Amino acid sequence: MRLEAKQREGRYKVWMTDTELETLRRCAANHRDDLIIQLGGYVGLRAFEIPQIQPKHVKRTEDGDHYRLRVPEGKDTTGSGGKPRDAYLPRDVEADIHRYTTANDIAPEDSLIGIGKSAVRDVVKRTAERAANETGDEDYRHVSSHDLRRRFAQRLLVDASVNPRVVMQVGGWDSFQAIEPYLNAPTPGVVNEAFEDADLA
């Protein structure tokens, strides 16, 4: 885990690995709290978007092999209101949503998690505190709901080299400038490797 100090004193950007995110998940108090962690870390939802989700928002694609999650109202970055989007829903997260919905008898039009934005942030904070206590890694105490989205973006952009336009579409970013902070500056070795892979060396 890497911490990056923000301008505001005592605040940090937290850069997690998938292993650290899985550790955080294991410290969730219940299935609902685990779903919140997954929706942030694997689907890229913001804290205010998670309470909007209803079971009916889960859709299978026409090929039958993939899932999308309709986010009714994303972040308003243009002043014209938040735009809906279709986030990519990993198969494992879809299965967990289905199990949770069935076990708790949640109707298609009901809120999946049944709490608001502030409560979502509190869930992440409590889970992170539990992770710090259980692992002895004090860095977990700095984890916020935005750091889950940071892991989502870095996994796609850096770990998996997904086309940035795809990441912008599924994550609800409107510009390359918005996703740039999630990218690592390339080292000389990375630059060399990129040109070798493209057969341009």
Disulfide bonds with the S-S distance in Angstrom:
none
